[in-house]
């Protein structure tokens, strides 16, 4: 996809380092749909840091869309629900304030256990979610293209 018939669109992909073995699979799925040479990848420490990174990237006027991936798990305290809600709200606000589509591949499972079985399930699920985010990014570019900035 090109922007204004100029150059191929560039995409940013922000990923949290917590549970990287699972989260990184979303990038795999994303680049199955959008070529890797059109995607700049940014690592952040955790999910909570993604909205700030997305905001900085969106303000550069370089990216057609930004995808953010994180895996926020219940560590035995109620904090994970607050983190997940803050992250998704922050990402949504970045998109609304900048006009750059910001997509969330941030999952918060309620029954996650750090076992080989659950890790395999979520690795596969993140590939699927990465593909869905890429399709949503392309869909938003198409939907927004006829609308003047």
C-alpha positions as CSV (number, residue, x, y, z in Angstrom):
1,X,0.0,0.0,0.0
2,X,1.2,3.5,-0.8
3,X,0.4,6.8,0.8
4,X,-0.7,9.4,-1.7
5,X,1.0,7.6,-4.6
6,X,4.4,8.5,-3.1
7,X,6.2,5.7,-1.4
8,X,5.2,2.4,0.3
9,X,3.6,3.0,3.7
10,X,5.8,2.5,6.7
11,X,4.5,0.8,9.9
12,X,5.8,0.8,13.4
13,X,5.5,-2.2,15.6
14,X,6.0,-1.7,19.4
15,X,6.5,-4.8,21.5
16,X,6.8,-5.2,25.3
17,X,9.7,-7.3,26.6
18,X,7.7,-9.2,29.3
19,X,7.0,-12.7,27.9
20,X,8.9,-11.8,24.7
21,X,8.9,-15.4,23.6
22,X,5.1,-15.0,23.2
23,X,4.8,-11.3,22.3
24,X,7.4,-11.6,19.5
25,X,5.1,-14.0,17.7
26,X,2.7,-11.1,17.0
27,X,5.4,-9.5,14.9
28,X,5.8,-12.8,13.0
29,X,2.1,-12.7,12.1
30,X,2.2,-9.0,11.3
31,X,5.0,-9.4,8.8
32,X,3.2,-12.3,7.1
33,X,0.8,-9.7,5.9
34,X,2.9,-6.5,5.7
35,X,6.4,-6.9,4.4
36,X,9.1,-6.8,7.1
37,X,11.0,-4.1,5.1
38,X,8.1,-1.7,5.6
39,X,8.0,-2.3,9.4
40,X,10.2,-0.6,12.0
41,X,10.3,-2.5,15.3
42,X,10.6,-0.8,18.7
43,X,11.1,-2.6,22.0
44,X,9.8,-1.2,25.3
45,X,10.2,-2.7,28.8
46,X,6.5,-3.5,29.4
47,X,3.0,-2.9,28.3
48,X,2.6,0.3,30.4
49,X,5.3,2.0,28.3
50,X,3.7,1.3,24.9
51,X,1.4,4.4,24.8
52,X,4.2,6.8,25.3
53,X,6.3,5.1,22.6
54,X,3.3,5.1,20.2
55,X,2.7,8.8,20.9
56,X,6.3,9.7,20.1
57,X,6.2,7.6,16.9
58,X,2.8,9.0,15.8
59,X,4.0,12.5,16.2
60,X,6.9,11.9,13.8
61,X,4.5,11.8,10.8
62,X,6.5,8.9,9.5
63,X,4.1,5.9,10.1
64,X,0.8,5.1,8.4
65,X,-0.1,2.9,11.4
66,X,1.3,1.7,14.7
67,X,0.8,-1.8,16.2
68,X,1.5,-2.5,19.8
69,X,1.9,-5.9,21.4
70,X,2.0,-7.0,25.0
71,X,1.0,-9.9,27.2
72,X,-0.4,-8.7,30.5
73,X,-0.8,-11.6,32.9
74,X,-2.4,-12.0,36.3
75,X,0.5,-12.3,38.6
76,X,-1.7,-13.1,41.6
77,X,-2.7,-9.5,42.4
78,X,-5.4,-7.4,40.8
79,X,-2.9,-4.9,39.2
80,X,-3.0,-6.6,35.8
81,X,-6.6,-5.4,35.1
82,X,-5.6,-1.8,35.8
83,X,-2.5,-2.0,33.6
84,X,-4.4,-3.6,30.7
85,X,-7.1,-0.9,30.9
86,X,-4.6,1.9,31.1
87,X,-2.6,0.6,28.1
88,X,-5.6,0.1,25.8
89,X,-7.0,3.5,26.8
90,X,-3.6,5.2,26.3
91,X,-3.2,3.6,22.8
92,X,-6.7,4.7,21.8
93,X,-6.0,8.3,22.9
94,X,-2.8,8.4,20.9
95,X,-4.7,7.4,17.8
96,X,-7.5,9.9,18.4
97,X,-5.1,12.7,19.2
98,X,-2.7,12.2,16.3
99,X,-5.0,10.7,13.6
100,X,-2.6,7.8,13.2
101,X,-4.2,4.4,13.6
102,X,-2.9,2.6,16.7
103,X,-3.7,-1.0,17.0
104,X,-3.5,-3.1,20.1
105,X,-2.3,-6.7,20.2
106,X,-2.4,-6.5,24.0
107,X,-3.9,-9.6,25.6
108,X,-4.8,-10.2,29.2
109,X,-5.8,-13.8,29.8
110,X,-7.6,-14.7,33.0
111,X,-6.5,-18.3,33.2
112,X,-2.8,-18.2,32.0
113,X,-0.4,-20.5,33.7
114,X,3.3,-20.5,32.7
115,X,3.3,-24.0,31.4
116,X,4.6,-25.4,28.0
117,X,1.0,-26.0,27.0
118,X,-0.3,-22.5,27.7
119,X,2.8,-20.9,26.2
120,X,2.3,-22.8,23.0
121,X,-1.4,-21.8,22.9
122,X,-0.6,-18.1,23.3
123,X,2.4,-18.2,20.9
124,X,0.0,-19.4,18.2
125,X,-2.7,-17.0,19.3
126,X,-0.2,-14.0,19.0
127,X,0.6,-15.0,15.4
128,X,-3.1,-14.8,14.6
129,X,-3.5,-11.5,16.4
130,X,-0.5,-10.1,14.6
131,X,-2.1,-11.0,11.3
132,X,-5.4,-9.4,12.4
133,X,-3.6,-6.2,13.4
134,X,-1.8,-6.0,10.0
135,X,-5.1,-6.5,8.2
136,X,-6.8,-3.8,10.4
137,X,-3.9,-1.4,9.7
138,X,-4.3,-1.9,6.0
139,X,-8.1,-1.6,6.3
140,X,-7.8,1.7,8.2
141,X,-5.5,3.1,5.6
142,X,-8.0,2.2,2.9
143,X,-10.9,3.6,4.9
144,X,-9.1,6.9,5.8
145,X,-7.6,7.5,2.3
146,X,-10.5,9.4,0.8
147,X,-11.0,11.6,3.9
148,X,-9.0,14.8,3.9
149,X,-6.6,15.3,6.8
